């Protein structure tokens, strides 16, 4: 009988709960579905490496990249040594950085997508047209197995 059982079930990318959210791809999708396209909007609510490295990767491929966040600063969770490397690479590639804006809708327009970004501190909105919209919204835990096992655990609360 084990003293401890670790259940590591992973998770899936959190999807945007907005009109047209099904049109967005997660940053995870970029690794498995590279494809041919010219422009991308990356929307980041996590502030870590995932969205920043995706933006850097796509920009290095010559794609037109915009990266947006609802926060006042892009990459707010990055350390002091990573932040300048990303920002330098994005600046050199001409990446458009948009802060203080939340992704509120995505709609298809012909072969492109139109993303609506709403300013966090005003009623202003802006539209970004891109071939792809990627979101980095964190991970939704796959915790069904945990809850099933917890019911049968001696230490269940």
PyMOL commands that set and color helices and strands:
alter all, ss='L'
color gray80, all
select helices_A, chain A and resi 21-23+27-32+49-60+80-93+144-151
alter helices_A, ss='H'
color red, helices_A
select strands_A, chain A and resi 11-13+25-26+39-44+64-69+96-98+101-109+112-119+125-130+132-136+139-141
alter strands_A, ss='S'
color yellow, strands_A
deselect
rebuild
show_as cartoon
